[in-house]
Amino acid sequence: MMRTRDPTIRLTVAITRSSSAPVPVAGRIHRFSYAIRNIVAEAKRVEAQGTRVRYLNIGDPVAFGFKTPAHLIAAVERAMRDGHNGYGPSAGIAPAREAVAEEFTSRGFPVSADRVFITAGTSEAIDLVLAALVDEQSEVLVPMPTYPLYTAVLAKLGTRARFYRCDPARGWAPDVDELRGLITPSTRAIVVIDPNNPTGASYSIATRRALLEIAEEHGLVVLADEVYGDLGYDGPVPSIGSLDPDAAIISFSSMSKAYLAPGWRTGWMGIGRSPRLNDAVAAVAKMADGRLCSTLPMQYAVADALRGDRSHQITFRAALLERATITAERLNAIPGISCVRPVAGFYAMPKVALPPGRTDEEFVLALLRATGVLCVYGSGFGMPAGDGFMRIVFLAAPDDLRDIYQLVADFTRDYLQRE
Ligand SMILES: Cc1ncc(COP(=O)(O)O)c(C=O)c1O
């Protein structure tokens, strides 16, 4: 008679373990840093001790009560109900690509739909483009301060980031003469973040033109991060590509900021019409194939976003202007703090006149522990730690911001007296 095995009995195999050493992690992990999220670990400890933490570290408007427009939510719901829940084309669905091409073109930067890729946010677009265009020997010019994703991705790729300085004394404009001097035969690209995170700046036409001229002169590609392009307080900021539609420019944007849907992870890139970028289009397409596609139902909201009602942006820009004004006025009234007034987006980068030997990280951590106010230290964006910069996300309600800046004022007075 055949005996059936009792399924509850597990067969275990004795494995000899020769080592208790941790599984090694890659060397690149030590070069990869993302201060905006890293600092949250300390905030959680402070919270666990009973202090209310005011999270001014992440630029997520939804977390501060700004609502995703209803017609965009309806478009995603409809797409799901209509069964668009499978994989999509790796470059994105045609209606979304066409709407993005139309949007770029209407802003003076002509892009055809076959040179548009729909991605998991601007973040994935940046990752795909850098992976497609630079190798270990390359150098990429990145603003200082920078949005840290650029340096993180470049570190992952083993590529060198070279910082060009942006100058707070000139409204955080890039120092184009210094930038010119940083170009070497290995330079491949200039990252231009305009409007800017973390500084809240937007550049003059003369500065934008100078950046394009330098890039064209040296055969470089401009990676134009325009994710805050609709959030200039005076109205949408033109794409840098409108100044020279034939320059080698790749522009990025997304639904995250101006369409109030960062969690959808839906963004795009438009690769300019310059024939110098034809190989780049093919290289990006290859990289995009490798990750199959970006989230499909959300792509069905892109055309509605770009062609539909944008009245939420008028309200949002007015709310941002009010907060930027409070931020600049309150911070500049604190002895020892100076702050360039932002002109777009929802970030400011004040400077604290630190005593010699002190770092921005020490200041930010001390502020967090004493008051629960969580900002990100400037060195997390590539600034020298002794310069005393920190980045503030000013999306909180005006009254909350006033309370927060009072806490910052009281703390800074004590800190600067004490240290
Ligand atoms: C300058 C800049 N680029 C890119 C991103 C990433 O945005 P997304 O949500 O589109 O990936 C951000 C997000 O804060 C940003 O500030």
The ligand as a MOL file (V3000), in Angstrom:
LIG
                    3D

  0  0  0     0  0            999 V3000
M  V30 BEGIN CTAB
M  V30 COUNTS 16 16 0 0 0
M  V30 BEGIN ATOM
M  V30 1 C 13.8270 69.9110 -9.4040 0
M  V30 2 C 13.0970 68.6240 -9.2800 0
M  V30 3 N 13.2310 67.7160 -10.2390 0
M  V30 4 C 12.5910 66.5310 -10.1710 0
M  V30 5 C 11.7870 66.2070 -9.1050 0
M  V30 6 C 11.1140 64.8680 -9.0620 0
M  V30 7 O 9.7910 65.0290 -9.3260 0
M  V30 8 P 8.8400 63.8360 -9.8000 0
M  V30 9 O 7.8290 63.6540 -8.7330 0
M  V30 10 O 8.2540 64.3310 -11.0840 0
M  V30 11 O 9.6820 62.6300 -9.9920 0
M  V30 12 C 11.6220 67.1180 -8.0710 0
M  V30 13 C 10.8050 66.7900 -6.8840 0
M  V30 14 O 10.7860 67.4450 -5.8900 0
M  V30 15 C 12.2860 68.3620 -8.1660 0
M  V30 16 O 12.1770 69.2810 -7.2070 0
M  V30 END ATOM
M  V30 BEGIN BOND
M  V30 1 1 1 2
M  V30 2 1 2 3
M  V30 3 2 2 15
M  V30 4 2 3 4
M  V30 5 1 4 5
M  V30 6 1 5 6
M  V30 7 2 5 12
M  V30 8 1 6 7
M  V30 9 1 7 8
M  V30 10 2 8 9
M  V30 11 1 8 10
M  V30 12 1 8 11
M  V30 13 1 12 13
M  V30 14 1 12 15
M  V30 15 2 13 14
M  V30 16 1 15 16
M  V30 END BOND
M  V30 END CTAB
M  END
